[in-house]
Amino acid sequence: MFVGLVHDPGLNRPEPPPDAARPRPLPPVPWRLLAWVTGWVALLFGAGALGGLAGYLVVLLAVGVGAWRLERWCARQYWGGLSEYHRVG
């Protein structure tokens, strides 16, 4: 190529490896998360069917279970961030 006036049509390029032609696999389905959300929504809908005090207690149970699950997920995360970063020098 000389100053961008002549372009290679791509005839001299090597062919890509056969693995590049395969499509990438789909990401895995988070079955445990889907089961938790389905159970939580079922509890909420079940509370509406019960009505009154029993429904209120089931809503409290559903909110408590949801908060417990969220707290367990947050406990696994790394919240230290840059607070552990120390400058050298």
C-alpha positions in Angstrom: 0.0 0.0 0.0 1.4 3.3 -0.9 -0.2 6.4 0.7 -3.6 4.7 0.9 -4.1 4.8 -2.8 -3.7 1.0 -3.4 -5.6 -1.4 -1.3 -5.1 -5.1 -0.8 -8.4 -6.8 -1.9 -7.8 -9.5 0.8 -6.8 -12.3 -1.5 -3.5 -12.8 0.2 -4.8 -13.1 3.7 -4.8 -16.5 5.4 -8.2 -18.1 6.1 -9.5 -18.0 9.6 -9.3 -21.1 11.7 -12.4 -23.4 11.6 -13.1 -22.7 15.3 -13.8 -19.0 14.5 -16.9 -20.0 12.4 -18.7 -21.7 15.3 -21.2 -19.6 17.1 -20.6 -18.8 20.8 -22.6 -20.9 23.2 -25.4 -19.2 25.1 -24.7 -18.2 28.7 -26.0 -20.6 31.4 -29.5 -20.0 32.7 -29.5 -19.0 36.4 -32.0 -21.7 37.6 -31.5 -21.1 41.3 -32.3 -17.4 40.9 -35.3 -18.1 38.8 -36.6 -20.6 41.4 -36.1 -18.1 44.2 -37.9 -15.3 42.3 -40.7 -17.7 41.3 -41.2 -18.8 44.9 -41.1 -15.3 46.2 -43.7 -14.1 43.7 -45.9 -17.2 44.5 -45.8 -16.2 48.2 -46.9 -12.7 47.4 -49.8 -13.9 45.2 -50.7 -16.5 47.8 -50.9 -13.7 50.4 -53.5 -11.9 48.2 -55.6 -15.1 48.0 -55.6 -15.5 51.8 -56.7 -12.0 52.7 -56.8 -10.5 56.2 -54.2 -11.2 58.9 -53.0 -14.5 57.3 -52.2 -12.6 54.1 -50.4 -9.9 56.0 -48.3 -12.6 57.7 -47.5 -14.2 54.4 -46.4 -10.8 53.0 -44.2 -10.3 56.0 -42.7 -13.8 55.4 -42.1 -13.1 51.7 -40.4 -9.7 52.4 -38.3 -11.3 55.2 -37.2 -14.2 52.9 -36.4 -11.7 50.1 -34.4 -9.5 52.4 -32.5 -12.5 53.8 -31.7 -13.7 50.3 -30.5 -10.2 49.2 -28.4 -9.9 52.4 -26.7 -13.3 51.7 -26.0 -12.2 48.1 -24.5 -8.9 49.3 -22.4 -10.7 51.9 -20.5 -12.6 49.1 -19.6 -9.4 47.2 -16.3 -7.6 47.7 -17.0 -4.2 49.2 -13.5 -3.2 50.1 -12.9 -1.4 46.9 -10.0 1.0 46.9 -9.9 1.4 50.7 -7.2 -1.3 50.8 -5.1 0.5 48.2 -1.9 1.9 49.6 0.4 4.3 47.8 4.0 3.2 47.6 6.5 6.0 48.2 
